[in-house]
Amino acid sequence: MADPESPRLLTAAELDEMSPDERSQAFRDRIVTNPATLPEDFRSLIEATARKLGTQATEAS
């Protein structure tokens, strides 16, 4: 379930109607700086992907 305090998703149509400054602010408002605020299942997926990519990079070098 989405956090009611987090900014909602924006559609392409909504972004098209915004000024460049409004678009920039909309993106800045949606940057996550604290991973603990992400849903656990999404955070786990990100961490698993990072481990997989790290392993692949190590094996390639």
The first five atom37 places (N, CA, C, CB, O) and aatype in JSON, in Angstrom:
{
  "aatype": [12, 0, 3, 14, 6, 15, 14, 1, 10, 10, 16, 0, 0, 6, 10, 3, 6, 12, 15, 14, 3, 6, 1, 15, 5, 0, 13, 1, 3, 1, 9, 19, 16, 2, 14, 0, 16, 10, 14, 6, 3, 13, 1, 15, 10, 9, 6, 0, 16, 0, 1, 11, 10, 7, 16, 5, 0, 16, 6, 0, 15],
  "atom_mask": [
    [1, 1, 1, 1, 1],
    [1, 1, 1, 1, 1],
    [1, 1, 1, 1, 1],
    [1, 1, 1, 1, 1],
    [1, 1, 1, 1, 1],
    [1, 1, 1, 1, 1],
    [1, 1, 1, 1, 1],
    [1, 1, 1, 1, 1],
    [1, 1, 1, 1, 1],
    [1, 1, 1, 1, 1],
    [1, 1, 1, 1, 1],
    [1, 1, 1, 1, 1],
    [1, 1, 1, 1, 1],
    [1, 1, 1, 1, 1],
    [1, 1, 1, 1, 1],
    [1, 1, 1, 1, 1],
    [1, 1, 1, 1, 1],
    [1, 1, 1, 1, 1],
    [1, 1, 1, 1, 1],
    [1, 1, 1, 1, 1],
    [1, 1, 1, 1, 1],
    [1, 1, 1, 1, 1],
    [1, 1, 1, 1, 1],
    [1, 1, 1, 1, 1],
    [1, 1, 1, 1, 1],
    [1, 1, 1, 1, 1],
    [1, 1, 1, 1, 1],
    [1, 1, 1, 1, 1],
    [1, 1, 1, 1, 1],
    [1, 1, 1, 1, 1],
    [1, 1, 1, 1, 1],
    [1, 1, 1, 1, 1],
    [1, 1, 1, 1, 1],
    [1, 1, 1, 1, 1],
    [1, 1, 1, 1, 1],
    [1, 1, 1, 1, 1],
    [1, 1, 1, 1, 1],
    [1, 1, 1, 1, 1],
    [1, 1, 1, 1, 1],
    [1, 1, 1, 1, 1],
    [1, 1, 1, 1, 1],
    [1, 1, 1, 1, 1],
    [1, 1, 1, 1, 1],
    [1, 1, 1, 1, 1],
    [1, 1, 1, 1, 1],
    [1, 1, 1, 1, 1],
    [1, 1, 1, 1, 1],
    [1, 1, 1, 1, 1],
    [1, 1, 1, 1, 1],
    [1, 1, 1, 1, 1],
    [1, 1, 1, 1, 1],
    [1, 1, 1, 1, 1],
    [1, 1, 1, 1, 1],
    [1, 1, 1, 0, 1],
    [1, 1, 1, 1, 1],
    [1, 1, 1, 1, 1],
    [1, 1, 1, 1, 1],
    [1, 1, 1, 1, 1],
    [1, 1, 1, 1, 1],
    [1, 1, 1, 1, 1],
    [1, 1, 1, 1, 1]
  ],
  "atom_positions": [
    [[0.84, -1.19, 0.0], [0.0, 0.0, 0.0], [0.89, 1.25, 0.0], [-0.96, 0.0, 1.23], [1.89, 1.3, 0.71]],
    [[0.51, 2.21, -0.78], [1.31, 3.43, -0.9], [1.22, 4.26, 0.38], [0.85, 4.28, -2.11], [0.18, 4.3, 1.05]],
    [[2.31, 4.89, 0.7], [2.35, 5.8, 1.85], [1.57, 7.05, 1.49], [3.83, 6.15, 2.26], [1.89, 7.71, 0.5]],
    [[0.53, 7.39, 2.28], [-0.27, 8.56, 1.94], [0.51, 9.87, 1.99], [-1.45, 8.65, 2.85], [0.07, 10.88, 1.44]],
    [[1.67, 9.87, 2.64], [2.47, 11.09, 2.75], [3.45, 11.24, 1.58], [3.24, 11.11, 4.06], [4.0, 12.32, 1.37]],
    [[3.68, 10.16, 0.83], [4.62, 10.26, -0.28], [3.91, 10.82, -1.51], [5.25, 8.87, -0.59], [2.72, 10.6, -1.69]],
    [[4.65, 11.55, -2.35], [4.03, 12.13, -3.54], [3.54, 11.03, -4.48], [5.03, 13.06, -4.28], [4.19, 10.0, -4.65]],
    [[2.4, 11.26, -5.08], [1.84, 10.27, -6.0], [2.6, 10.28, -7.33], [0.34, 10.53, -6.23], [3.36, 11.21, -7.62]],
    [[2.37, 9.25, -8.11], [2.98, 9.19, -9.44], [2.35, 10.24, -10.33], [2.81, 7.8, -10.06], [1.19, 10.62, -10.16]],
    [[3.12, 10.7, -11.28], [2.64, 11.68, -12.25], [2.57, 11.03, -13.63], [3.55, 12.94, -12.29], [3.42, 10.21, -13.99]],
    [[1.56, 11.4, -14.38], [1.44, 10.88, -15.74], [2.28, 11.74, -16.68], [-0.04, 10.85, -16.19], [2.66, 12.86, -16.35]],
    [[2.54, 11.19, -17.85], [3.26, 11.95, -18.87], [2.48, 13.2, -19.25], [3.53, 11.09, -20.11], [3.06, 14.25, -19.49]],
    [[1.16, 13.07, -19.31], [0.33, 14.22, -19.66], [0.46, 15.33, -18.61], [-1.15, 13.8, -19.81], [0.53, 16.51, -18.95]],
    [[0.5, 14.93, -17.34], [0.66, 15.93, -16.28], [2.03, 16.6, -16.38], [0.49, 15.27, -14.9], [2.14, 17.82, -16.22]],
    [[3.05, 15.83, -16.65], [4.39, 16.39, -16.78], [4.47, 17.33, -17.98], [5.43, 15.27, -16.93], [5.12, 18.37, -17.91]],
    [[3.8, 16.98, -19.07], [3.78, 17.84, -20.26], [3.16, 19.19, -19.98], [3.03, 17.15, -21.39], [3.54, 20.19, -20.6]],
    [[2.2, 19.24, -19.07], [1.52, 20.49, -18.75], [2.31, 21.38, -17.79], [0.17, 20.19, -18.15], [1.96, 22.54, -17.6]],
    [[3.38, 20.84, -17.2], [4.17, 21.6, -16.22], [5.25, 22.42, -16.89], [4.8, 20.65, -15.19], [5.72, 22.09, -17.98]],
    [[5.63, 23.49, -16.23], [6.78, 24.26, -16.68], [8.04, 23.46, -16.35], [6.82, 25.68, -16.02], [7.99, 22.54, -15.53]],
    [[9.17, 23.8, -16.96], [10.41, 23.1, -16.62], [10.72, 23.16, -15.12], [11.57, 23.7, -17.4], [11.17, 22.17, -14.54]],
    [[10.49, 24.3, -14.49], [10.75, 24.41, -13.05], [9.81, 23.52, -12.24], [10.6, 25.86, -12.6], [10.23, 22.91, -11.26]],
    [[8.55, 23.45, -12.64], [7.59, 22.59, -11.93], [7.97, 21.12, -12.08], [6.17, 22.83, -12.46], [7.87, 20.35, -11.13]],
    [[8.41, 20.73, -13.28], [8.84, 19.34, -13.5], [10.05, 19.02, -12.63], [9.18, 19.1, -14.99], [10.1, 17.97, -11.99]],
    [[11.02, 19.91, -12.61], [12.2, 19.7, -11.78], [11.83, 19.53, -10.32], [13.19, 20.87, -11.94], [12.33, 18.63, -9.64]],
    [[10.94, 20.38, -9.84], [10.5, 20.28, -8.44], [9.75, 18.98, -8.19], [9.62, 21.47, -8.06], [9.93, 18.35, -7.15]],
    [[8.93, 18.57, -9.13], [8.18, 17.32, -8.99], [9.13, 16.13, -8.86], [7.22, 17.11, -10.19], [8.91, 15.24, -8.04]],
    [[10.19, 16.12, -9.67], [11.16, 15.04, -9.58], [11.94, 15.11, -8.27], [12.13, 15.09, -10.76], [12.17, 14.08, -7.62]],
    [[12.35, 16.31, -7.87], [13.07, 16.45, -6.6], [12.22, 15.97, -5.43], [13.49, 17.91, -6.37], [12.74, 15.37, -4.49]],
    [[10.92, 16.23, -5.48], [10.02, 15.82, -4.4], [9.89, 14.3, -4.29], [8.65, 16.42, -4.61], [9.47, 13.79, -3.25]],
    [[10.26, 13.59, -5.34], [10.09, 12.14, -5.37], [11.39, 11.37, -5.18], [9.46, 11.74, -6.66], [11.38, 10.14, -5.25]],
    [[12.49, 12.04, -4.94], [13.76, 11.37, -4.7], [13.76, 10.77, -3.3], [14.96, 12.35, -4.89], [13.49, 11.47, -2.32]],
    [[14.06, 9.5, -3.22], [14.11, 8.81, -1.93], [15.55, 8.83, -1.43], [13.57, 7.33, -2.04], [16.45, 8.32, -2.1]],
    [[15.77, 9.41, -0.26], [17.11, 9.46, 0.32], [17.27, 8.52, 1.51], [17.44, 10.89, 0.75], [18.38, 8.31, 1.98]],
    [[16.18, 7.96, 1.99], [16.23, 7.04, 3.11], [15.61, 5.71, 2.67], [15.49, 7.62, 4.36], [14.39, 5.61, 2.58]],
    [[16.43, 4.69, 2.4], [15.9, 3.41, 1.94], [14.9, 2.78, 2.92], [17.04, 2.44, 1.7], [14.05, 1.99, 2.51]],
    [[14.98, 3.12, 4.18], [14.06, 2.57, 5.17], [12.62, 3.0, 4.91], [14.47, 2.98, 6.57], [11.69, 2.38, 5.42]],
    [[12.43, 4.06, 4.12], [11.07, 4.53, 3.84], [10.43, 3.77, 2.67], [11.09, 6.01, 3.54], [9.24, 3.95, 2.39]],
    [[11.21, 2.93, 1.98], [10.68, 2.15, 0.88], [9.94, 0.92, 1.42], [11.8, 1.72, -0.08], [10.29, 0.42, 2.48]],
    [[8.93, 0.44, 0.69], [8.28, -0.81, 1.1], [9.32, -1.94, 1.14], [7.12, -1.17, 0.13], [10.21, -2.01, 0.29]],
    [[9.2, -2.82, 2.12], [10.2, -3.88, 2.33], [10.39, -4.74, 1.08], [9.77, -4.77, 3.5], [11.53, -5.05, 0.73]],
    [[9.32, -5.13, 0.4], [9.46, -5.98, -0.78], [10.22, -5.27, -1.91], [8.09, -6.42, -1.28], [11.01, -5.9, -2.61]],
    [[9.99, -3.99, -2.08], [10.7, -3.22, -3.1], [12.16, -3.05, -2.73], [10.03, -1.86, -3.31], [13.04, -3.18, -3.58]],
    [[12.43, -2.75, -1.46], [13.81, -2.59, -1.0], [14.57, -3.91, -1.17], [13.85, -2.13, 0.48], [15.73, -3.91, -1.58]],
    [[13.94, -5.03, -0.86], [14.58, -6.34, -1.01], [14.93, -6.61, -2.47], [13.68, -7.45, -0.47], [15.98, -7.16, -2.77]],
    [[14.03, -6.22, -3.36], [14.29, -6.4, -4.8], [15.49, -5.57, -5.24], [13.05, -6.03, -5.63], [16.33, -6.06, -5.99]],
    [[15.56, -4.34, -4.79], [16.69, -3.46, -5.14], [18.0, -4.05, -4.6], [16.47, -2.03, -4.57], [19.0, -4.08, -5.31]],
    [[17.98, -4.5, -3.36], [19.19, -5.06, -2.76], [19.64, -6.33, -3.47], [18.96, -5.35, -1.27], [20.83, -6.54, -3.68]],
    [[18.69, -7.19, -3.84], [19.03, -8.42, -4.56], [19.63, -8.1, -5.92], [17.78, -9.32, -4.72], [20.6, -8.73, -6.35]],
    [[19.06, -7.13, -6.61], [19.58, -6.72, -7.91], [20.99, -6.14, -7.77], [18.65, -5.69, -8.56], [21.86, -6.43, -8.59]],
    [[21.22, -5.35, -6.74], [22.55, -4.78, -6.51], [23.57, -5.88, -6.24], [22.52, -3.77, -5.34], [24.69, -5.84, -6.76]],
    [[23.19, -6.87, -5.43], [24.11, -7.99, -5.16], [24.43, -8.75, -6.44], [23.51, -8.95, -4.11], [25.58, -9.1, -6.69]],
    [[23.41, -9.0, -7.27], [23.6, -9.73, -8.53], [24.53, -8.94, -9.45], [22.24, -9.99, -9.23], [25.46, -9.52, -10.02]],
    [[24.3, -7.64, -9.59], [25.16, -6.83, -10.46], [26.58, -6.74, -9.91], [24.57, -5.42, -10.61], [27.54, -6.76, -10.67]],
    [[26.71, -6.66, -8.59], [28.04, -6.64, -7.98], [28.8, -7.92, -8.24], [0.0, 0.0, 0.0], [29.99, -7.89, -8.53]],
    [[28.11, -9.05, -8.15], [28.73, -10.33, -8.43], [29.15, -10.42, -9.89], [27.77, -11.48, -8.08], [30.25, -10.87, -10.19]],
    [[28.28, -9.99, -10.78], [28.61, -10.02, -12.21], [29.82, -9.14, -12.52], [27.39, -9.57, -13.05], [30.67, -9.52, -13.32]],
    [[29.89, -7.98, -11.91], [31.01, -7.06, -12.15], [32.31, -7.67, -11.63], [30.76, -5.7, -11.48], [33.35, -7.55, -12.27]],
    [[32.24, -8.31, -10.47], [33.43, -8.93, -9.89], [33.91, -10.09, -10.76], [33.14, -9.43, -8.45], [35.11, -10.25, -10.99]],
    [[32.98, -10.88, -11.25], [33.34, -12.02, -12.1], [33.91, -11.57, -13.44], [32.12, -12.92, -12.33], [34.75, -12.26, -14.03]],
    [[33.46, -10.43, -13.93], [33.9, -9.92, -15.24], [35.3, -9.31, -15.18], [32.92, -8.88, -15.76], [35.97, -9.18, -16.21]],
    [[35.75, -8.93, -13.98], [37.05, -8.26, -13.91], [38.16, -9.2, -13.58], [37.03, -7.16, -12.89], [39.32, -8.79, -13.48]]
  ]
}
